[in-house]
Amino acid sequence: LSFFQVYIIEVSVGSHQWTVKHRYSDFHDLHEKLVSEKKIDKNLLPPKKIIGKNSKSLVEKRQKELEVYLQTLLVKFPIAAPKVLSHFLHFHLYVS
């Protein structure tokens, strides 16, 4: 049985607020696409840590870092988020 952590991230755009749930690997895949397509700083994503990866404090710390990561991306694309980011954040469900 493999265990993996799902991060529940608060997203807010204007007056809209919702949560998204993703594994770290989903963030990593998103980041790889943004780095290659949009020239995002590859150091922006919090690093993947192996040791103690499921400890409660590390999970909480990474969750905060991932929230900051997403907020930073939203600031970088104030007019229109790249399609891959919009899809990741479920914009199509919440922002019309």
Residue pairs with C-beta under 8 A, 6 or more apart in sequence:
3 54
4 23
4 24
4 25
5 23
5 24
5 53
5 54
5 59
6 21
6 22
6 23
7 21
7 22
7 23
7 24
7 27
7 59
7 62
7 63
7 66
8 19
8 20
8 21
8 63
9 19
9 20
9 21
9 22
9 63
9 66
9 67
9 70
10 17
10 18
10 19
10 67
11 17
11 18
11 19
11 20
11 70
11 74
11 89
13 74
13 91
13 94
13 95
14 95
16 94
16 95
18 90
18 93
18 94
20 88
20 89
20 90
22 88
24 48
24 62
24 66
26 88
27 45
27 66
27 69
28 45
28 48
30 84
30 85
30 88
31 40
31 42
31 44
31 45
33 84
34 40
34 73
34 82
34 84
34 85
35 41
35 42
37 82
37 84
38 77
38 82
40 73
40 76
44 69
44 72
44 73
45 69
46 62
46 65
46 66
46 69
49 58
49 62
52 58
70 89
73 81
73 85
74 81
77 85
81 89
81 91
86 92
